[in-house]
Amino acid sequence: MGTEKFKTVVPLLRCPVCGGTMEEKEHASLVCALGHCFDLAKKGYVNFAPQKRHGPYGAALFESRQRAFRAGFYDMPLTALCEAAARHIKNTQPALLDAGCGEGFYALGLKRYFGASSRVIGFDLEKEAVRIAARGNNDVAWLVADMTRLPLQDACFDAVFNVFSPAAYAEFKRVLKPGGVIVKAVPGERYLIEIRQAAQEKLKSGAYSPARVSEHFKAHWSVLEQFRITETLPVAPEQLKDFLALTPMLFNVDTEKLSTEHIKEITIDVEIMVGASA
Ligand SMILES: [Zn+2]
């Protein structure tokens, strides 16, 4: 098991080395006409970037993130992303791509929302994250892959999701069908404001502003929708530890020394943009 779900997505894949189409071989690997071969890991993902060295983030970071996701802190943005996409996707059996899927919370949510007839691929260059995403034998096809050189065919996705992740817009445009949409989410101005205020004096950069990301998006896509969702939720001390661990902007700060005892709530603030090829 674990390989079955790749059957339906094999036509969407292409060889990351030569760009050729891929075929499944003996339920154990994917191979192109030139013989470039990638194992279908029993764990439920394919590594299309085996040469990649480990990134700066260890498994512990992704475990923290998964706990924060499972505790419900990101349910509202997930629902908003699904509903925003559904307003623009015409196909009842959509092919969806989560570009920079991390430990898979959004890709799994998309699969639940769009149902069994949808095909969902999630990829990330961080193998540790993808390994966590693939746990539990779920129905998303997971890839370890390089965003700037996607092992995916041209014009085959109804939507590309890009949530709290860097982007590669030229590649996203290449893999989108005509009429396909990009759904991008970035942290809003008040995202985790409680933690950032606690760290204020120790932060190198000034106030975070999503405006630059938004301008870059508008330069590449014609915007169909743009909106912001904000929610402040109570946070338990144990949960706060997970947020401290996953806040990239705190990586240069010694979080042990932050005074966070007074933090009793966490603000989730997300800007969502939906765009089409301009
Ligand atoms: Zn090849």
Residues whose N, C-alpha, C, O or C-beta is under 5 A from the ligand:
A	BS01	ZN	C15 V17 C18 G19 G20 C32 L34 H36
